[in-house]
Amino acid sequence: EDKFSFVLANLAYAAAYSNQKDLAKQLTELAQYYNEKSLKASPKNVLYWKTKAKNEYVFYQADVDQQKIKRGITALVQAQQLAPTDVKIPYSEALFYSLLYDNEKAEKQQEKYQQLSLTEVNKAIALKPDMRDAYFLKAQLLKKYKLNKEAKTVFEFILDNFDPQDAEVKKELQDL
């Protein structure tokens, strides 16, 4: 049911993308139903909470409703309580806060989301210091927030400590 829920969420996105609003709504409701059913049956299963977060992200992509990202963050917080050393949870939270930043108009709230995204990506790095993707996300976030000097430092760290031939990082450095 958990996996089925995620498949339904993706089908809902495809229906929304194809302008089939009624079908998208039905598939969304089914995806939510099966995810909630899984969570009721096993509320301490971290994978089900992560599925809830992934589903909310997929639903968000269909209509850019920030409430979906906020529900995804709530699910990730619950997952983090169950699995505090799972590096993908703070990594995902950083992405979610970055999305909230993108759609926020109020400067103070934008600053809050910026800080939260950087805090979460730093948690991911602290949990797994050899996770190149966490450093890359941090550098991209810093670049996004116009903290180019800090971004450059992190991109160079990736080249020095992971792969000096990393083409993706080299391209990012050129674009700074």
N, C-alpha and C positions, 0 to 999 in steps of 0.2 A: 504494500500500500504506500509506503514511503517513496519508493522509486516511481511508482505509478503517479503519485502526486506531482513529482518533478516533471515527468513526461507530459502530464496534463497542463502544467504551467507553461511549458514550452509550446504546446499546441495552442494554448490560449493566446500566447504572444503571436504565433503565426496567423491565427484567425484575426487578431486585432490589426496586424500589419496588412492583412488582405481586406481590411475594412468590413469584416464580418462581425459586427459588434455584438449581436445576440449570441452567436456561437462563442465568441471570446468570453462573454460574461458567464455563459453556462460552464465552459471549461475552467474558468477561474474559480467558480464556486465549487466545482468538483475537486479541483486541485486542493483548495483550502479544506474541503471536507475530509479528504483522505489524509492530508497532513495532520489535521486536528485529531482525527481518529488514531493515527499512529502515536501522536503525542499523549493522548489520553491513555492508550494502552501501555506506553513506556515513557513516562515523563522524564526519566533520567537518561534517556538515550540521546547522547550528544549529536549523533548523526541526524536525528529527526529535527532537532533545533536548527542544525545547519541547513537542512533541506528547507525549513521554513524561511530562513534568511535568503537562500538562493531563489526560492519561489517569489518572495517579495521583490527581489531584484529584477526578476523576469517580468513581473507585473508592472514594475516601475518603468521598465523599458517601453512598455506598450503605451503609457499615458503620461509619464514624467510626473506622477503624483508623489510628492515628497513624503506623504504619510506612509507610503509603502516602504520607503527606505528607512523611515523611523521605526516601523514595525520590524523590519529586517534587523536593525541595530538591537532592538529589544530581544529578538531571538538570539542574536550573537552574544549578548550579555548573559543570557540564560545558559547558553552553550559554554561560555567561558567559566561560569561557576561550576559546571560539571567537568570541564576539562581545561583547567587553568594553564596547562603546558602545551596546548594545541596551538601551534604557531599560525595556522591558517585563520584562526578566529580574529586576533587583533589585526592581522593583515587585511582581512575582509572589512573589519570595522573602519580601518583607515580609508579604504576605497569608498565605503558608504558615506563617511563624513565628508570626503572630498566631493561626492555627488551633491550632498546638501549644500556645501559651499557654493557650487556652481549655480544653484538655483535660488540662492538667498540674495535678497536686495539690501537688507539692513546690514550696515558695515560692522556693527558690534557682533551680530550673530555670525556673520561671515568669519570674523576673527576667531570666534569660539570654535566654529567648525574646522578652521585651519589648524588651530592648536590641537583639537581633538584628533584630527587625522595624523598629525605628526607624532602625537603622544602614542597613538596605537601602533604606528609603523615602528616606532622605537621599541615598543614592547615586543613586537615580532622579532626585531633584531636581537634584543636581549635574550629572548627564548632560543633563538637559533642564529648565532653569530656567523654561521657559514652559509646563510641563505641569500644567495646573490639577488634573487627576485625582491626580497625585502629592501635591500639597499637600493636597487633600481627604482622601486616604487618611491622610496624616500627621496631620491634625487629628482624624480619626476614631479613629486609634490612640491619640493622646494622650487623647482623651475616654474611650476604653475603659479606659485605664490610670489613670483618675482624675486626670489632669494637666490639669485644666480651664482653668487660667490660660493654659498653653501652647497648648492647643487653641483657645481663644478668639483668641489672637494669630494663629494660622495661619488660622483662618476669616476674621478681619478682613483679613489679608493678601490672601486670595483676592478679597474684595469690593473692596479698594483697587486691586488689580493686574490683575484679570481681568474681573470683571463685578459692578458695584455692585448689580445687580438679581438676582443669583443666588439664586433662591428656595430651592434645596436648602441652601445655606450659611446663609441667613437662618433657616431652620427649625432647623438644627443649633445656631445661636447661641441661639435661643429656648429650646431644650431643655437648654442648659448650666446 
